[in-house]
Amino acid sequence: MTNGLLALAELERNRYDAVLLDLDLPGVDGFQIARLIRQRETDRRLPIVAVTARTSEGDEAKAHESGMDGFLRKPLSGEQLATTLAA
């Protein structure tokens, strides 16, 4: 997706098993997108995993506060992703 608002529109049209969400999106950042996803949820909680190249210490806590379930730093392996999604 080119930006987070398009991703939100896509979530309205289709059902997904999980969302991998970059924190640095054009327009609206990943933290705000996660909050918007959580506000719109009705019947099930969609797993949201932050995927970022950021190195700041507080970003992981901020991601969880905004409603994300997992946090991965780039570069990441398929094993890391699988383990996070399984949790």
Phi, psi and omega in degrees: 000146180280337174203168185294328180292326174293324177297319177299317178298320178296322178294333177287329184271329186227159178260134180234156179277333181196164177237127171260118192238117175289144180280336184251082179255150176293140177086283182242129183285167182299328179298314181292322178299317178300316178298319179294321176299313182297322180295330184270349183293143178233302189261339180208155178267118180277123177297131178238126179240124175285135175232116189213158172262359180298150180240002181296140181297321186280352185294323181295315178297319179297322178297315179294321178297329181276359175108005179281148183265336182216168183212121179232139176259140176281149352287150180230159180262163175298326179295317177299316180296314180299317180296317180294316180293326179292329180288000000 
